[in-house]
Amino acid sequence: MKLSATQKNLAKGLSLVARAVGNASTLPVLANVLMETEKGRLRLSATDLEIGVITLVGSKVEVDGSVTVPARTLVEFVNNNSDETISFKTENESLTALSESFKAVIPGIAASEYPSIPSIDQGNSFSINREDFLEALSSVVVATAVDEARPALAGVYIKAKGNTIAVAATDSFRLAEYVLETDEISGELEIIIPSRAVHEVVRILAAEDIDKITFVASNNQAQITVGDSILVTRLIEATFPEYTKVIPSDFVSEAVVNSSEIASALRMASIFTTNQANNVHIKIEDQNVRLSSVASQYGQEVSALDAEVMHKTDNKNLDIAFNTRYLLDSVNAASGSKIIIKFAGPTSPAVVANPDIPNYQHIVMPIRVSN
């Protein structure tokens, strides 16, 4: 193999595949990136056998070929290279990387030993605007469960039917849902994508500049194609909970607040909480909204917020407590200049939403606290 490419293109391509690199303790070649030529371009691949990422890099190919080399070494050589162009040449199983100021010889492993990343050509599928899908995944993935004790909660649920795609996640303490519309759905699709794979999809969606993406699922695997990049992932084999039942529809009060102001107030409140009792009280008295937190070893704090409050009942007072981090996550995910918080009562879930995005909502469970 003999080729050359710009440092910028190589760095971008490697940034997309490097996080899919596997653990060398299970199979040494998984710690490598597969480099191979394909139709005049460089094809980079990485996998840990759960997730596989492939991307094409614009190159000047002189001799076709392939090799695998340690991902960390290759990434650091490219990222720390200040030259405009880098050339590569293989000899036996070694890769020589050469630029105007730097030269390196990197020992590799034969490409034939690298596990193949499956290609999903048929299955239930949909196409959708890249930016819309990026916004949906970015908004809900924060609500996935951290541990995998309940596998169904450790990923993002996607249901495509008719012309609607529902994207949701929950860890049982909060729930996020984003509903998309497209007329390019083939068949019905109901799957759970592991949260780690979703984070990688988000990275690829943000890096590529293309209008539409294609999603296809079959035989417990899914493939997302974004321009010149492809991610293939195993799916979680579990049943996602019937989450729509916990979304409240009747509210006693609603408050529209500035996003940055309430985010700042929540960060301030978190200073005066403990890991065991990471809660913040929201107290509404007519048109006044206050956030407060207290911890015996740290003290107490109160923040006042400018808000537009709408009461749906004669009772204009409300005192409710939430996990500070969960509420802050929901505010950040709403990503608007203003957010609306809809309260169903002191012991009922609240809905955090962006008034400008009616198809997105984040539900946060309240915390029962003693006086």
PEKA-V957265 format. One record per residue. RES is the residue in three letters. PSI is psi in whole degrees, -180 to 180 (999 if undefined). OMEGA is omega in radians with two decimals (999 if undefined). BURIAL is 1 if it has 16 or more other C-alpha atoms within 10 Angstrom, else 0. Layout:
BEGIN
res: [RES	RES]
psi: [PSI	PSI]
omega: [OMEGA	OMEGA]
burial: [BURIAL	BURIAL]
END
This chain:
BEGIN
res: [MET	LYS	LEU	SER	ALA	THR	GLN	LYS	ASN	LEU	ALA	LYS	GLY	LEU	SER	LEU	VAL	ALA	ARG	ALA	VAL	GLY	ASN	ALA	SER	THR	LEU	PRO	VAL	LEU	ALA	ASN	VAL	LEU	MET	GLU	THR	GLU	LYS	GLY	ARG	LEU	ARG	LEU	SER	ALA	THR	ASP	LEU	GLU	ILE	GLY	VAL	ILE	THR	LEU	VAL	GLY	SER	LYS	VAL	GLU	VAL	ASP	GLY	SER	VAL	THR	VAL	PRO	ALA	ARG	THR	LEU	VAL	GLU	PHE	VAL	ASN	ASN	ASN	SER	ASP	GLU	THR	ILE	SER	PHE	LYS	THR	GLU	ASN	GLU	SER	LEU	THR	ALA	LEU	SER	GLU	SER	PHE	LYS	ALA	VAL	ILE	PRO	GLY	ILE	ALA	ALA	SER	GLU	TYR	PRO	SER	ILE	PRO	SER	ILE	ASP	GLN	GLY	ASN	SER	PHE	SER	ILE	ASN	ARG	GLU	ASP	PHE	LEU	GLU	ALA	LEU	SER	SER	VAL	VAL	VAL	ALA	THR	ALA	VAL	ASP	GLU	ALA	ARG	PRO	ALA	LEU	ALA	GLY	VAL	TYR	ILE	LYS	ALA	LYS	GLY	ASN	THR	ILE	ALA	VAL	ALA	ALA	THR	ASP	SER	PHE	ARG	LEU	ALA	GLU	TYR	VAL	LEU	GLU	THR	ASP	GLU	ILE	SER	GLY	GLU	LEU	GLU	ILE	ILE	ILE	PRO	SER	ARG	ALA	VAL	HIS	GLU	VAL	VAL	ARG	ILE	LEU	ALA	ALA	GLU	ASP	ILE	ASP	LYS	ILE	THR	PHE	VAL	ALA	SER	ASN	ASN	GLN	ALA	GLN	ILE	THR	VAL	GLY	ASP	SER	ILE	LEU	VAL	THR	ARG	LEU	ILE	GLU	ALA	THR	PHE	PRO	GLU	TYR	THR	LYS	VAL	ILE	PRO	SER	ASP	PHE	VAL	SER	GLU	ALA	VAL	VAL	ASN	SER	SER	GLU	ILE	ALA	SER	ALA	LEU	ARG	MET	ALA	SER	ILE	PHE	THR	THR	ASN	GLN	ALA	ASN	ASN	VAL	HIS	ILE	LYS	ILE	GLU	ASP	GLN	ASN	VAL	ARG	LEU	SER	SER	VAL	ALA	SER	GLN	TYR	GLY	GLN	GLU	VAL	SER	ALA	LEU	ASP	ALA	GLU	VAL	MET	HIS	LYS	THR	ASP	ASN	LYS	ASN	LEU	ASP	ILE	ALA	PHE	ASN	THR	ARG	TYR	LEU	LEU	ASP	SER	VAL	ASN	ALA	ALA	SER	GLY	SER	LYS	ILE	ILE	ILE	LYS	PHE	ALA	GLY	PRO	THR	SER	PRO	ALA	VAL	VAL	ALA	ASN	PRO	ASP	ILE	PRO	ASN	TYR	GLN	HIS	ILE	VAL	MET	PRO	ILE	ARG	VAL	SER	ASN]
psi: [136	123	170	152	162	149	-38	-47	-39	-44	-42	-48	-44	-33	-29	-34	-25	-33	-9	-2	139	-174	121	-20	-24	-42	110	-37	-18	-18	-1	163	135	123	126	150	148	109	48	10	166	127	121	135	147	147	152	17	-9	-41	140	136	134	137	151	137	129	127	166	104	125	-39	128	156	-173	158	159	139	155	126	-46	-43	-46	-44	-46	-35	-44	-47	-31	8	123	-2	156	-38	142	134	152	144	134	145	117	-120	21	149	124	121	124	133	-176	-37	-13	150	136	145	118	119	140	-170	146	139	-27	-19	-5	134	140	141	121	149	127	104	-24	150	179	139	169	158	144	160	132	-47	-37	-43	-38	-45	-40	-50	-42	-32	-30	-24	-25	-22	2	154	143	-45	164	27	-35	95	-36	-25	-3	22	-178	129	131	126	117	123	137	-115	23	137	115	128	123	159	148	148	14	-11	-24	160	134	138	136	126	126	158	138	149	17	54	128	110	-177	145	130	105	167	121	130	143	-36	-42	-38	-42	-37	-38	-43	-43	-42	-43	-38	-28	-31	145	88	152	-51	152	161	135	129	140	140	139	51	26	154	149	129	122	121	95	-121	9	145	135	131	133	149	152	160	124	89	169	122	140	153	85	-21	-22	-23	-4	115	151	-18	135	150	-30	151	139	127	123	161	130	-47	-33	-45	-32	-43	-41	-38	-39	-39	-42	-35	-23	-30	35	169	165	-31	-31	70	63	155	138	134	121	124	126	104	-108	5	132	126	143	136	152	155	142	131	-35	-14	-26	-157	160	145	134	138	139	140	128	154	109	133	121	136	-7	177	-24	115	16	142	136	117	145	144	159	125	-45	-41	-42	-40	-40	-42	-37	-46	-38	-28	-27	56	170	-29	151	160	132	123	122	128	-5	169	-19	15	157	150	152	125	128	163	120	-24	-6	84	-16	12	138	149	119	129	128	143	166	132	120	151	154	999]
omega: [3.09	-3.10	3.06	3.14	3.13	3.11	-3.11	-3.13	3.12	-3.14	3.12	-3.12	-3.14	3.12	-3.13	-3.06	-2.95	-3.08	3.08	-3.11	-3.06	-3.12	-3.08	-3.10	3.12	3.14	-3.02	-3.07	3.14	3.09	-3.09	2.96	3.09	3.08	3.12	3.13	3.13	3.08	3.05	3.10	3.08	3.11	3.11	-3.13	3.05	3.13	2.99	-3.14	3.01	3.11	3.03	3.14	3.13	3.04	3.13	-3.13	3.09	-3.04	2.98	-3.05	3.08	3.12	3.10	3.11	-3.12	3.10	2.98	-3.14	3.14	-3.06	-3.07	-3.13	-3.11	-3.13	-3.10	3.09	-3.11	-3.07	-3.13	-3.13	-3.10	-3.13	-3.06	-3.06	3.09	3.10	-3.13	3.09	3.13	3.03	-2.95	3.13	3.11	3.12	3.04	3.11	-3.02	3.00	-3.07	-3.04	-3.01	3.05	3.11	3.02	-3.02	3.10	-3.09	3.09	-3.09	-3.14	-3.13	3.14	-3.08	3.13	3.13	3.05	-3.05	3.06	-3.12	-3.07	-3.10	3.14	3.05	-2.96	2.98	3.01	-3.09	3.11	-3.08	-3.08	3.12	-3.14	3.09	-3.13	-3.13	-3.12	-3.14	-3.07	-3.03	-3.00	3.14	-3.08	3.12	3.12	-3.14	3.13	-3.07	3.11	3.04	-3.00	-3.09	-3.10	-3.09	-3.14	3.13	-3.12	3.09	3.09	3.13	-3.12	-3.12	3.06	-3.07	3.05	3.08	3.12	-3.03	3.07	3.10	3.01	-3.14	3.06	3.05	-3.08	3.08	3.13	3.08	-3.10	-3.14	3.07	3.07	3.09	-3.10	3.07	3.11	-3.09	3.10	-3.04	3.11	-2.98	3.02	3.13	3.11	-3.07	3.12	3.11	3.13	3.12	3.12	3.07	3.13	3.12	-3.13	3.12	-3.13	-3.06	-3.06	3.14	-3.11	-3.06	-3.01	3.06	3.11	-3.13	3.12	-3.13	3.13	3.04	3.07	3.04	3.10	3.12	3.11	-3.14	-3.12	-3.11	-3.12	-3.11	3.14	2.99	3.07	-3.11	2.94	3.14	3.08	3.14	-3.13	3.13	3.13	-3.11	3.09	-2.93	-3.04	-3.11	-3.08	-3.13	-3.11	3.12	3.12	-3.05	3.12	3.14	3.06	-3.13	3.05	-3.08	3.06	-3.05	-3.10	-3.14	-3.13	3.07	3.10	3.14	3.13	3.07	3.09	-3.14	-3.09	3.10	-3.06	3.07	3.08	3.10	-3.13	-3.10	-3.07	-3.06	3.10	3.10	2.96	-3.12	3.13	3.04	-3.06	-3.13	-3.11	3.12	3.13	3.03	3.14	3.07	-3.11	3.03	-3.01	-3.10	-3.10	-3.11	-3.12	-3.06	3.10	3.08	3.07	-3.10	2.93	-3.07	2.97	-3.04	3.09	3.14	-3.12	3.11	3.13	3.13	-3.07	3.11	3.13	3.08	-3.06	-3.10	3.11	2.93	-3.03	-3.09	-3.13	-3.14	3.11	3.08	-3.12	3.11	-3.14	-3.12	-3.13	3.00	3.05	3.12	3.08	3.01	3.06	3.07	-3.11	-3.08	3.11	-3.14	-3.06	-3.14	-3.11	3.12	3.05	3.14	3.06	-3.07	3.02	-3.11	-3.11	3.13	-3.05	-3.10	3.11	3.06	-3.14	-3.10	-3.12	3.12	3.10	3.11	3.05	-3.14	3.10	3.13	999]
burial: [1	1	1	1	1	1	1	1	1	1	1	1	1	1	1	1	1	1	1	1	1	1	0	0	0	0	0	0	1	1	1	1	1	1	1	1	1	1	0	1	1	1	1	1	1	1	1	1	1	1	1	1	1	1	1	1	1	1	1	1	1	0	0	0	1	1	1	1	1	1	1	0	0	1	1	0	1	1	0	0	1	0	0	0	1	1	1	1	1	1	0	0	0	1	1	0	1	1	1	0	0	0	0	0	0	1	1	1	1	0	1	0	0	1	1	0	1	0	0	1	0	0	1	1	1	1	1	1	0	1	0	1	1	1	1	1	1	1	1	1	1	1	1	1	1	0	0	0	0	0	1	1	1	1	1	1	1	1	0	1	1	0	0	0	1	1	1	1	1	1	1	0	1	1	1	1	1	1	1	1	1	0	0	0	1	1	0	0	1	0	1	1	1	1	1	1	1	1	0	1	1	1	0	1	1	0	0	0	0	0	0	1	1	1	1	1	1	1	0	0	1	1	1	1	1	1	1	0	1	1	1	1	1	1	1	1	0	0	0	1	0	0	0	0	0	0	1	0	0	0	1	1	1	1	1	1	1	1	1	1	1	1	1	0	1	1	0	1	1	1	1	1	1	0	0	0	0	1	1	1	1	1	1	1	0	0	0	1	1	1	1	1	1	1	1	0	0	0	0	0	1	1	1	0	0	0	1	0	1	0	1	0	0	0	0	1	1	1	0	1	1	1	1	1	1	1	1	1	1	1	1	1	1	1	1	1	0	1	1	1	1	1	1	1	1	1	0	1	1	1	1	1	1	1	1	0	0	0	0	1	1	1	1	1	1	1	1	0	0	0	0]
END
